[in-house]
Amino acid sequence: MNDRLTSIITKTGDDGTTGLGDGSRISKSSIRIQAIGDVDELNSQLGLLLTDPSLQQDIIQLLQQVQHRLFDLGAELSVPGYTALAEEHITMLEQAVQTHHTTLPPLREFILPGGCTAAAQAHVCRSLCRRAERSVVAVNATEPVSDTARHYLNRLSDCLFVIARVLNQRAGQSDIFWQAANKQSAP
C-alpha cells in the first residue's frame, strides 16, 4: 500500500459531501453513508470489546477476523457494484455459532443484554450489527447491495449473541433472563 492516506485534512467534505471509493461524491446524509458509518461504528465497538483482558484466544481470533471482514464490507459499500465478501465468510460465522452454541445450556426464555463486562459489550456490538444490517437493507432498497453483505451481517448478529452468552459462561456468570411484567400477557 503506497501512502494512501497522505493527507488527513482535505477540507473536501466541508460542503457536506464525501467521496466514495469509485471517486464519486455524495451527501454525507445519504443512506449509503449511513450504512458505512453503522458498519464503522460496529467495527469500533468490536475493537473496544477486544481490549477486554478476559477474552480467550479463540474469541480474539474470531473477532479480529470479523473486523477485517467489516472493513471489506465498508469497501463494498463505498464502491457501488463491488463485492468483497464471499460465501466462505458467512460459513465461517455459521461454524463459529455452531461450535460455541453447543457449549451453552438451552434457552427457555429471552435474555437481557448484560452479565460480565465483555458479554455486555458483545451485546452492544450485536445491537449495532442489527442496526448496520437495517442500514444495508435500506441501501439495497434503492441500489443493489450483495446478498452476501446482507447475509453476513445477519449471521454476525447471531454470532455476537452466542459470543455474549459464551463470555458470561466463561466468566462464571449466568445469563440474565427476562422477567415479563405480566407473564400471562407476555408474547
Beta strands, then each sheet from edge to edge (+ up, - down):
strand 1: 17-19
strand 2: 25-27
strand 3: 111-112
strand 4: 176-177
sheet 1: 1+ 2-
sheet 2: 3+ 4-
end
